[in-house]
Amino acid sequence: MGKIERALLSVSDKSGLVEFAKTLAEAGVELISTGGTAKVLREAGLTVKDISEHTGFPEMLDGRVKTLHPKIHGGLLHLRDNAEHVSTIKEHAILPIDLVVVNLYPFEATVAKLNVSIEEAIENIDIGGPSMLRSAAKNHESVTVLTDPADYSRVAEQVKTSGNTTLELRGELAAKVFARTAAYDAAIASHLQKEFVPSATGPAPVLSIQAPLVQPLRYGENPHQQAALYGKFRDYFEQLHGKELSYNNILDLTAAAALISEFKGDAPTLAILKHTNPCGVGQAANFKDAWDKAFATDRQAPFGGIIAVNGKLDQACAEAIAEIFSEVIIAPEFAPEALEALKKKKNLRLLRLLKNPVAAQPVDVRSVGAESYLQQSRDLKMSAGDELKSVASRPPTADELKAMQFGWRVVKHVKSNAIVYCGPDRTLGVGAGQMSRVDASRIAVWKAQEAGLSLKGSVVCSDAFFPFPDGLIAAAEAGATAAIQPGGSVRDAEVIGAANDRSMAMVFTGHRHFRH
C-alpha cells in the first residue's frame, strides 16, 4: 500500500489530538475536519480543510447532517484494488480517505447526569460518528480508524516510520471500533428502554452487556485459567495498598461488600469471609470488640480471609487484625494510624469502599455455558419487624428477636443450604453449602464447639424452610431457644409442634434466601 494521503478528524474528546494531527501533517497528510475539531487544529497552526469544502455541501440541521455524504463514505468504503470501484469514485470526483479519527458524542456521560432530560439525551446520540467509524472499520484493509486517544501514539509511530500502518494494527483498531459502537448502541438502547418503557415488567428481548476492560488478571480461580476484570469496579473500590487483586480476591471482596452493606448505619460491625461465605460477623461499640466477636466464631477460617467493616477502621482494630494473615480489608474509611499499621504488611490489600456496589446494580447475570446466561433481580429483600410472623406458642424475647434480625442478614449471604447460629450481636456457628440442611446445622454446631462457644440461648437461622422437624430438633438439642426461617413446608405444622414441645420461639419470614 501507498502512504496515507488524507485523514478525517472529528472528535468530542480532543485530548492528544493536536500532537497526533501534527505528526500526520509532518508526514504530508491532508487534514479534513469539522466544527470544533477544525477550530482547535487551526488554532494550533495546522492547515485544515472543512468538511463542507470537501463534500461541496454545507453542514445543516444544526450539524445533524455534515458527514453523511457519498464523498465521505465513498472515500472510505471503496476497495482500492477493485478497478470498478476506483473508476466509480473518479467518475464522481470522490477522493480516498485513508485515516479516520472519530470519537462519539458523550451519550453515556450525558445520561449519567442527574435528572437529564430525554431531549438532551437524544441530542447526544451520535449518528455520523458511528457511521464513519463503521465504514472505515469495514474497509480496514485500506483504512486506519481510531476512536481511542490511547492508540494515537502507536499509529503516529508507524506513520513516521513508513507513512502508513500495518494491516495487523488496522485490524486490531477495527475490532476495537466495532466493540465501541456496540457498547454505544447498547447504552442508547438501555436508556431509551428505561425512558419509553418504564412499566415493562418482562425480561428485555436482548441481554446486552458492554463493559470496558479494567485490567487483565494474572489468572482465574486456578493458575491455568485466563481472567480479566471489566466494568466500573474502580468507581466503587479504591485500592490504597497491597499487590494486585486476583480473580478470587475480587469474588470474595464483592461478597464481603454486599454483606457489610446490610449493616449500613448500624453500630460498628465487622465481617470475615472466606470463599464468599461469612465465617464470622460481630457487632459492638467499637471495631476492636466487633473483631473479637467475629474472629471468635471461627479461629481457623479467617487466615487468608476478607474483612469488611461498616465505618472508619481505627488503629486498635487494625492492630488486632494485623496479628493474622488476611488477603483484603475493606472499609469506607481508614484512620491514618490504622493505615500506617496495616501498610507494614506488603501483600495485604487495603480497599476503600467508595459507594454501595449492591444498590447500583439491581440485577445479577451469570454465565451457564452453552452460550447462555441467567439473569435475575438481585436479592435485596429483608424482613422488617412487622413482617415477621411468630408461629410458636411462645413469642421471641426482645434479645431473641434482635438475634433473629441480626442472623437473618447474615444467613442471606451464606451459600445454601445455610444455617447460622447467633446471638443479638454476633455469629456463633456457620454451616454453609451442604446438600442437607441437617448437615449444615451439624457443621455450624461443630464449628461453635471447636471455637469453644456455647449455643445455649442462641437463635438458629435457616435460609429456607425446615422440610422436616429433625433440623429444628437438632438445633434445640444444640442449645438454640428460637428459630427464624421462611416457612412454607408441607410439614410446617410438625415443625411448629416440635418447637412448641421444646418451648422454642419461632418466626416465619415468608421468603427464603437461596444462594447457589
C-alpha positions as CSV (number, residue, x, y, z in Angstrom):
1,M,0.0,0.0,0.0
2,G,1.0,3.6,-0.6
3,K,1.2,6.2,2.1
4,I,-1.7,7.8,4.0
5,E,-2.7,10.8,1.9
6,R,-5.9,12.1,3.5
7,A,-7.3,12.0,7.1
8,L,-10.7,12.9,8.5
9,L,-10.7,14.1,12.1
10,S,-13.9,14.8,14.1
11,V,-13.8,14.2,17.9
12,S,-15.6,15.2,21.0
13,D,-12.6,14.2,23.2
14,K,-9.7,16.3,22.0
15,S,-7.0,15.0,24.3
16,G,-3.9,14.3,22.4
17,L,-5.4,15.4,19.1
18,V,-3.2,18.3,18.2
19,E,0.1,16.4,18.7
20,F,-1.3,13.5,16.7
21,A,-2.5,15.8,13.9
22,K,0.9,17.5,13.7
23,T,2.5,14.1,13.2
24,L,0.1,13.5,10.3
25,A,0.7,16.9,8.8
26,E,4.5,16.4,9.0
27,A,4.0,13.2,7.0
28,G,2.3,15.2,4.3
29,V,-1.3,14.0,5.2
30,E,-4.1,16.4,4.2
31,L,-6.4,17.1,7.2
32,I,-10.2,17.3,6.8
33,S,-12.2,18.2,9.8
34,T,-15.5,19.5,11.3
35,G,-16.7,22.3,13.5
36,G,-14.9,22.4,16.9
37,T,-12.2,20.0,15.9
38,A,-11.2,22.1,12.9
39,K,-11.1,25.2,15.1
40,V,-8.8,23.5,17.6
41,L,-6.4,22.3,14.9
42,R,-6.3,25.8,13.2
43,E,-5.6,27.4,16.5
44,A,-2.6,25.1,16.8
45,G,-1.3,26.4,13.4
46,L,-2.4,23.4,11.2
47,T,-3.9,23.7,7.8
48,V,-7.3,22.1,7.8
49,K,-9.9,21.6,5.1
50,D,-13.6,22.0,6.2
51,I,-15.8,19.0,5.7
52,S,-18.3,21.2,3.7
53,E,-15.5,22.3,1.3
54,H,-14.6,18.6,0.8
55,T,-18.1,17.4,0.1
56,G,-19.3,20.6,-1.6
57,F,-22.3,20.5,0.6
58,P,-22.9,22.7,3.7
59,E,-23.4,21.4,7.2
60,M,-27.1,21.7,8.0
61,L,-29.8,21.0,10.6
62,D,-27.7,22.3,13.5
63,G,-24.9,20.0,12.5
64,R,-27.0,16.8,12.3
65,V,-26.1,16.4,8.7
66,K,-22.4,17.0,7.8
67,T,-20.6,13.7,7.2
68,L,-23.4,11.6,5.8
69,H,-22.3,12.1,2.3
70,P,-21.1,9.9,-0.6
71,K,-17.8,11.9,-0.8
72,I,-17.1,10.7,2.8
73,H,-18.4,7.2,2.7
74,G,-17.3,6.5,-0.8
75,G,-13.9,7.8,0.1
76,L,-13.8,5.3,3.0
77,L,-15.6,2.3,1.6
78,H,-14.2,1.8,-1.9
79,L,-11.9,-1.1,-2.5
80,R,-8.5,0.2,-3.6
81,D,-7.8,-3.0,-5.6
82,N,-11.2,-3.1,-7.4
83,A,-11.0,-1.4,-10.8
84,E,-14.7,-0.8,-10.9
85,H,-14.7,0.9,-7.5
86,V,-11.7,3.0,-8.4
87,S,-13.4,4.0,-11.7
88,T,-16.6,5.0,-9.9
89,I,-15.0,7.3,-7.4
90,K,-13.0,9.0,-10.1
91,E,-16.2,9.5,-12.1
92,H,-17.9,11.2,-9.1
93,A,-14.8,13.1,-8.0
94,I,-14.6,11.3,-4.7
95,L,-11.2,11.4,-3.1
96,P,-9.9,8.5,-1.0
97,I,-9.8,8.9,2.8
98,D,-7.1,6.7,4.3
99,L,-7.4,7.5,8.0
100,V,-10.3,8.4,10.3
101,V,-10.1,9.7,13.8
102,V,-13.6,9.9,15.5
103,N,-14.9,9.6,19.0
104,L,-18.5,9.9,19.7
105,Y,-20.9,12.4,21.3
106,P,-20.7,11.7,25.1
107,F,-24.0,9.9,25.4
108,E,-23.1,7.8,28.4
109,A,-21.7,10.8,30.3
110,T,-24.8,12.8,29.4
111,V,-27.4,10.2,30.7
112,A,-25.3,9.7,33.8
113,K,-26.1,13.2,34.9
114,L,-28.8,13.7,37.5
115,N,-32.3,14.4,36.0
116,V,-31.1,14.6,32.4
117,S,-33.9,15.4,30.0
118,I,-34.9,13.0,27.2
119,E,-34.3,15.9,24.8
120,E,-30.7,16.3,25.9
121,A,-30.1,12.6,25.8
122,I,-31.4,12.3,22.2
123,E,-29.3,15.3,21.1
124,N,-26.2,13.4,22.3
125,I,-27.0,10.3,20.1
126,D,-24.2,10.4,17.5
127,I,-25.2,9.4,14.0
128,G,-22.5,10.5,11.7
129,G,-19.7,9.4,14.0
130,P,-20.7,5.7,14.3
131,S,-21.4,5.7,10.5
132,M,-17.9,6.9,9.7
133,L,-16.3,4.5,12.2
134,R,-18.1,1.5,10.8
135,S,-17.3,2.4,7.2
136,A,-13.7,2.9,8.0
137,A,-13.5,-0.3,10.1
138,K,-15.3,-2.4,7.5
139,N,-12.6,-1.3,5.0
140,H,-9.7,-1.6,7.4
141,E,-7.7,-3.4,4.7
142,S,-7.0,0.0,3.4
143,V,-8.2,2.5,6.0
144,T,-6.8,3.2,9.5
145,V,-9.5,4.0,12.1
146,L,-9.1,5.4,15.6
147,T,-11.7,6.0,18.3
148,D,-9.5,6.0,21.4
149,P,-6.8,8.6,22.0
150,A,-4.7,5.9,23.7
151,D,-4.0,4.5,20.3
152,Y,-2.6,7.7,18.8
153,S,1.0,7.0,19.7
154,R,1.1,3.6,18.0
155,V,-0.3,4.9,14.8
156,A,1.9,8.0,14.9
157,E,5.0,5.9,15.2
158,Q,4.1,3.8,12.2
159,V,3.2,6.8,10.1
160,K,6.5,8.4,11.0
161,T,8.4,5.3,10.0
162,S,6.6,4.2,6.8
163,G,3.9,6.7,6.0
164,N,1.2,4.1,6.7
165,T,0.1,1.5,9.2
166,T,0.4,-2.3,9.2
167,L,-2.6,-4.5,8.3
168,E,-2.2,-6.1,11.7
169,L,-2.7,-2.8,13.5
170,R,-5.5,-1.7,11.3
171,G,-7.4,-5.0,12.0
172,E,-6.9,-4.6,15.8
173,L,-8.2,-1.0,15.6
174,A,-11.2,-2.0,13.5
175,A,-12.2,-4.7,16.1
176,K,-11.9,-2.0,18.8
177,V,-14.2,0.3,16.8
178,F,-16.9,-2.3,16.5
179,A,-16.7,-3.0,20.2
180,R,-17.1,0.7,20.9
181,T,-20.0,1.2,18.6
182,A,-21.7,-1.9,20.0
183,A,-21.3,-0.5,23.6
184,Y,-22.5,2.9,22.4
185,D,-25.7,1.4,20.9
186,A,-26.3,-0.8,23.9
187,A,-26.1,2.3,26.2
188,I,-28.6,4.1,24.0
189,A,-30.9,1.1,23.9
190,S,-30.8,0.7,27.6
191,H,-31.5,4.3,28.4
192,L,-34.4,4.6,25.9
193,Q,-35.9,1.3,27.2
194,K,-36.0,2.9,30.7
195,E,-37.3,6.2,29.3
196,F,-40.0,4.9,27.0
197,V,-41.0,1.6,28.5
198,P,-40.8,2.4,32.2
199,S,-43.6,0.0,33.1
200,A,-42.1,-3.0,31.3
201,T,-42.1,-5.9,33.7
202,G,-40.9,-8.8,31.5
203,P,-37.3,-9.5,30.5
204,A,-35.6,-7.4,27.9
205,P,-35.7,-9.1,24.5
206,V,-31.9,-8.9,24.3
207,L,-29.3,-9.1,27.1
208,S,-26.6,-6.6,26.3
209,I,-23.5,-6.4,28.4
210,Q,-20.9,-3.9,27.4
211,A,-18.1,-3.3,29.9
212,P,-14.7,-1.8,29.4
213,L,-11.6,-3.7,30.4
214,V,-10.4,-2.6,33.9
215,Q,-7.4,-4.8,34.0
216,P,-6.1,-8.2,33.0
217,L,-5.7,-10.5,35.9
218,R,-2.8,-12.9,36.5
219,Y,-5.1,-15.9,36.3
220,G,-8.6,-17.0,37.2
221,E,-9.7,-19.3,40.0
222,N,-6.8,-21.5,39.2
223,P,-3.4,-20.7,37.6
224,H,-4.2,-22.4,34.3
225,Q,-7.3,-20.2,33.7
226,Q,-7.1,-16.8,32.0
227,A,-9.0,-13.9,33.5
228,A,-9.7,-10.2,33.3
229,L,-11.8,-7.6,35.2
230,Y,-14.4,-5.5,33.3
231,G,-16.8,-2.8,34.2
232,K,-16.8,0.1,36.7
233,F,-15.1,-1.6,39.5
234,R,-12.9,1.4,40.3
235,D,-16.0,3.6,40.7
236,Y,-16.8,1.6,43.8
237,F,-13.4,0.4,45.2
238,E,-10.2,2.3,45.6
239,Q,-7.1,0.3,46.3
240,L,-4.9,2.0,48.8
241,H,-2.2,-0.6,49.4
242,G,-1.0,-4.0,48.5
243,K,-0.3,-6.2,45.5
244,E,-2.6,-6.6,42.5
245,L,-6.0,-8.1,43.2
246,S,-6.7,-11.6,42.0
247,Y,-9.8,-13.1,40.5
248,N,-10.6,-14.8,43.7
249,N,-9.9,-11.7,45.7
250,I,-12.5,-9.8,43.6
251,L,-15.1,-12.5,44.1
252,D,-14.6,-12.5,47.8
253,L,-14.3,-8.8,48.4
254,T,-17.5,-8.0,46.4
255,A,-19.3,-10.7,48.5
256,A,-17.9,-9.0,51.6
257,A,-19.1,-5.6,50.5
258,A,-22.6,-6.9,49.8
259,L,-22.8,-8.4,53.3
260,I,-21.5,-5.4,55.2
261,S,-23.9,-3.1,53.2
262,E,-26.7,-4.9,55.2
263,F,-25.4,-3.2,58.3
264,K,-25.0,0.3,56.9
265,G,-25.9,2.8,59.7
266,D,-25.7,0.2,62.4
267,A,-23.3,0.0,65.3
268,P,-19.7,-0.9,64.4
269,T,-20.0,-4.2,62.5
270,L,-17.2,-6.4,61.1
271,A,-17.5,-9.4,58.8
272,I,-14.9,-12.0,57.9
273,L,-15.4,-14.0,54.7
274,K,-13.7,-16.9,53.1
275,H,-14.6,-18.3,49.6
276,T,-17.5,-15.8,49.6
277,N,-19.0,-17.3,52.8
278,P,-19.2,-15.4,56.1
279,C,-17.2,-17.3,58.7
280,G,-17.8,-14.7,61.4
281,V,-19.7,-11.4,62.0
282,G,-19.6,-9.3,65.1
283,Q,-21.2,-6.0,66.2
284,A,-20.1,-3.9,69.2
285,A,-19.5,-0.4,70.5
286,N,-16.1,-0.3,68.6
287,F,-14.5,-2.3,65.8
288,K,-11.9,-4.0,68.1
289,D,-14.7,-5.6,70.1
290,A,-16.6,-6.4,66.9
291,W,-13.4,-8.1,65.5
292,D,-13.1,-10.2,68.7
293,K,-16.6,-11.4,68.3
294,A,-16.3,-12.2,64.6
295,F,-12.9,-13.9,65.0
296,A,-14.2,-16.0,67.9
297,T,-16.8,-17.7,65.7
298,D,-14.0,-19.5,63.7
299,R,-10.4,-19.1,64.6
300,Q,-9.1,-21.1,61.6
301,A,-11.0,-19.9,58.5
302,P,-10.1,-16.2,58.8
303,F,-6.5,-16.9,57.8
304,G,-6.2,-15.6,54.3
305,G,-9.7,-14.2,54.5
306,I,-11.5,-11.0,53.6
307,I,-12.5,-8.5,56.2
308,A,-15.1,-5.7,55.8
309,V,-16.3,-3.1,58.2
310,N,-19.2,-0.6,58.1
311,G,-17.3,2.5,59.2
312,K,-13.9,4.1,59.8
313,L,-11.4,1.4,60.7
314,D,-9.4,2.5,63.7
315,Q,-5.9,1.7,64.9
316,A,-6.9,-0.7,67.7
317,C,-8.9,-2.9,65.4
318,A,-6.2,-2.6,62.7
319,E,-3.5,-3.8,65.0
320,A,-5.7,-6.8,66.1
321,I,-6.4,-7.8,62.5
322,A,-2.7,-7.4,61.7
323,E,-1.9,-10.3,64.1
324,I,-3.2,-12.8,61.5
325,F,-2.7,-13.1,57.7
326,S,-5.6,-11.6,55.7
327,E,-5.9,-11.1,51.9
328,V,-8.1,-7.9,51.8
329,I,-9.6,-5.4,54.2
330,I,-12.5,-3.2,53.0
331,A,-13.7,-0.1,54.8
332,P,-15.4,3.2,53.8
333,E,-12.6,5.0,55.5
334,F,-9.3,4.1,57.3
335,A,-7.9,6.2,60.2
336,P,-4.3,7.3,59.3
337,E,-2.9,5.3,62.2
338,A,-4.8,2.2,61.0
339,L,-3.4,2.6,57.5
340,E,0.1,3.0,58.9
341,A,-0.2,-0.2,61.0
342,L,-1.7,-2.2,58.1
343,K,0.7,-1.0,55.4
344,K,3.5,-2.7,57.1
345,K,2.1,-5.9,55.5
346,K,3.2,-5.6,51.9
347,N,0.9,-8.2,50.5
348,L,-2.2,-7.1,52.3
349,R,-4.7,-5.3,50.0
350,L,-6.5,-2.4,51.5
351,L,-9.6,-1.1,49.7
352,R,-11.7,1.9,50.4
353,L,-15.4,1.3,49.6
354,L,-16.4,4.4,47.7
355,K,-20.2,3.6,47.4
356,N,-22.6,0.8,47.8
357,P,-22.0,-1.7,45.0
358,V,-25.2,-3.6,45.6
359,A,-27.7,-0.7,45.2
360,A,-26.0,0.3,41.9
361,Q,-26.7,-2.9,40.1
362,P,-30.2,-4.3,40.6
363,V,-29.6,-7.5,38.6
364,D,-27.3,-10.5,38.7
365,V,-26.1,-12.1,35.5
366,R,-24.4,-15.5,35.4
367,S,-22.9,-17.5,32.5
368,V,-24.2,-21.1,32.5
369,G,-22.1,-22.3,29.5
370,A,-23.7,-23.3,26.1
371,E,-23.5,-19.6,25.1
372,S,-26.4,-19.0,27.6
373,Y,-26.9,-16.6,30.5
374,L,-29.2,-16.4,33.5
375,Q,-30.4,-13.0,34.8
376,Q,-32.3,-12.3,37.9
377,S,-33.2,-9.3,40.1
378,R,-30.8,-9.0,43.0
379,D,-31.9,-10.4,46.4
380,L,-32.4,-7.1,48.2
381,K,-35.4,-8.4,50.3
382,M,-35.2,-8.0,54.1
383,S,-37.9,-8.6,56.7
384,A,-38.9,-5.6,58.7
385,G,-40.0,-6.3,62.3
386,D,-43.7,-6.1,61.5
387,E,-43.4,-8.6,58.6
388,L,-42.1,-11.3,60.9
389,K,-44.8,-13.8,61.9
390,S,-44.5,-15.5,65.3
391,V,-45.9,-19.1,64.8
392,A,-45.0,-20.9,68.0
393,S,-46.8,-20.8,71.3
394,R,-44.0,-18.7,72.9
395,P,-43.2,-15.4,71.2
396,P,-39.5,-14.5,70.9
397,T,-38.0,-12.4,73.7
398,A,-36.5,-9.0,72.8
399,D,-33.0,-10.5,72.7
400,E,-34.1,-13.4,70.6
401,L,-35.9,-11.0,68.2
402,K,-32.7,-8.9,67.9
403,A,-30.6,-12.0,67.3
404,M,-33.1,-13.1,64.6
405,Q,-32.8,-9.8,62.8
406,F,-29.0,-9.9,63.0
407,G,-28.7,-13.5,61.9
408,W,-31.2,-13.2,59.1
409,R,-29.0,-10.6,57.4
410,V,-26.0,-12.9,57.7
411,V,-27.6,-16.2,56.5
412,K,-28.8,-14.4,53.4
413,H,-25.1,-14.3,52.3
414,V,-24.2,-17.9,53.2
415,K,-24.3,-20.5,50.4
416,S,-27.2,-22.9,50.6
417,N,-28.1,-24.9,52.4
418,A,-27.3,-22.4,55.1
419,I,-27.6,-22.4,58.8
420,V,-26.3,-19.7,61.2
421,Y,-26.4,-19.8,65.0
422,C,-26.1,-16.4,66.5
423,G,-26.7,-14.0,69.4
424,P,-28.0,-10.5,69.2
425,D,-24.6,-9.1,68.1
426,R,-22.5,-12.0,66.8
427,T,-22.4,-15.2,64.9
428,L,-21.7,-18.4,66.9
429,G,-21.6,-21.1,64.2
430,V,-22.0,-21.1,60.4
431,G,-22.8,-24.1,58.2
432,A,-22.6,-23.4,54.5
433,G,-23.2,-25.1,51.2
434,Q,-24.4,-28.5,52.3
435,M,-26.7,-30.9,50.4
436,S,-28.7,-31.5,53.6
437,R,-30.0,-28.8,55.9
438,V,-29.3,-31.1,58.9
439,D,-25.7,-31.5,57.8
440,A,-25.4,-27.7,57.5
441,S,-26.7,-27.4,61.1
442,R,-24.2,-30.1,62.3
443,I,-21.3,-28.2,60.8
444,A,-22.4,-25.0,62.4
445,V,-22.7,-26.7,65.8
446,W,-19.3,-28.4,65.3
447,K,-17.7,-25.0,64.4
448,A,-19.1,-23.4,67.6
449,Q,-17.8,-26.3,69.7
450,E,-14.4,-26.1,68.0
451,A,-14.4,-22.4,68.9
452,G,-15.4,-23.1,72.5
453,L,-18.7,-21.2,72.1
454,S,-21.9,-22.1,73.8
455,L,-25.1,-22.3,71.7
456,K,-27.3,-22.2,74.8
457,G,-29.9,-19.5,74.3
458,S,-28.9,-18.9,70.7
459,V,-31.1,-18.3,67.7
460,V,-30.9,-20.6,64.7
461,C,-31.4,-19.0,61.2
462,S,-32.2,-21.1,58.2
463,D,-32.1,-19.7,54.7
464,A,-35.0,-21.9,53.6
465,F,-37.7,-23.8,55.4
466,F,-37.1,-26.8,57.6
467,P,-38.6,-29.7,55.5
468,F,-38.8,-32.0,58.5
469,P,-38.8,-31.4,62.3
470,D,-35.3,-33.1,62.5
471,G,-33.4,-30.0,61.7
472,L,-35.2,-27.9,64.3
473,I,-34.9,-30.7,66.9
474,A,-31.1,-30.8,66.2
475,A,-30.9,-27.1,66.8
476,A,-32.8,-27.3,70.0
477,E,-30.5,-30.1,71.2
478,A,-27.5,-27.9,70.4
479,G,-29.0,-25.2,72.7
480,A,-31.0,-22.9,70.4
481,T,-34.1,-21.4,72.0
482,A,-35.5,-19.7,69.0
483,A,-35.6,-20.1,65.2
484,I,-36.1,-17.8,62.2
485,Q,-37.0,-19.4,58.8
486,P,-39.2,-18.7,55.8
487,G,-41.8,-21.3,56.5
488,G,-43.8,-22.9,53.7
489,S,-43.1,-26.6,54.1
490,V,-46.0,-29.0,53.8
491,R,-44.8,-30.2,57.3
492,D,-44.8,-26.7,58.9
493,A,-47.3,-27.9,61.5
494,E,-45.0,-30.7,62.5
495,V,-42.0,-28.3,62.8
496,I,-44.1,-25.8,64.8
497,G,-45.2,-28.7,67.0
498,A,-41.6,-29.7,67.6
499,A,-40.8,-26.1,68.6
500,N,-43.7,-26.0,71.0
501,D,-42.6,-29.3,72.6
502,R,-39.3,-27.7,73.3
503,S,-40.6,-24.2,74.3
504,M,-38.9,-22.7,71.3
505,A,-39.9,-19.4,69.8
506,M,-40.2,-19.5,66.0
507,V,-40.7,-16.8,63.4
508,F,-41.6,-17.2,59.7
509,T,-40.3,-14.5,57.3
510,G,-42.4,-15.6,54.3
511,H,-39.4,-15.6,52.0
512,R,-36.2,-17.6,51.5
513,H,-32.7,-16.6,50.7
514,F,-31.3,-19.5,48.5
515,R,-27.7,-18.7,47.3
516,H,-26.3,-21.1,44.8
